[in-house]
């Protein structure tokens, strides 16, 4: 079973700046969970697109109730692959990131204001842990939303630094509150589902 | 278990020996990316040598640590269709 989520964001800066920041966004104050970052593949295609593969390792601790159902190597650190295509002609950058969550980000120039950049975010979350799949999906989705907010904050921090501004509180703050509430609600819901599923298994 | 963030070297490459090579490559790439690539300059890539050195180091570390990067198609999971 797969769950679909989509969202959009606006960065009030040019597409070029966003792409440049994309390669320089680690470390930032919001990325404490990122332990390593490496480019493990990169080339320019015949159509002059830059394709890259980035390997990240993240400290990623699942809550105790979920951990016992996960394979051992997933319980404390995660390997994340991030593939990306930068097309300087079309002025789009598409990235694909996956671990147990699957997400795709597309950055393109906002059609209304060419100085702004639009982010379209989609997520597919799938899990094969029988009986708890729904709970894990809810948790995965909640964590994805929290991560997305951190990603935005990290991005805005790096962009502000690049432009010589002192990074201040951004409009991502309001998004954070909403995301936090959604994440908490989803987490509680997931816990409920998990304990229900557990009861079912042992009865 | 509390994870001691403050004692971790939180910024690193997967191969500790590759730090300097990575730094050199990143510097070269960031300059080329902003000044040439994004501006449509299709000239020669000035970073191919530093990239090669960095890659050979990091790929070795990946093998040693048995990180499962092989067999993953580029943009692979993109091809999955959401099932209901």
Interface residues (C-beta under 8 A of the other chain):
Chain A: X1 X2 X4 X16 X19 X20 X23 X24 X26 X27 X32 X34 X35 X36 X37 X38 X39 X40 X42 X44 X48 X50 X51 X53 X55 X57 X59 X61 X76 X79 X81 X83 X85 X86 X88 X89 X94 X96 X98 X102 X104 X124 X126
Chain B: X3 X5 X8 X10 X11 X12 X13 X14 X15 X18 X22 X25 X26 X29 X30 X33 X34 X37 X38 X39 X40 X42 X45 X51 X54 X55 X58 X59 X62 X67 X68 X69 X72 X74 X75 X76 X77 X78 X80 X82 X83 X84
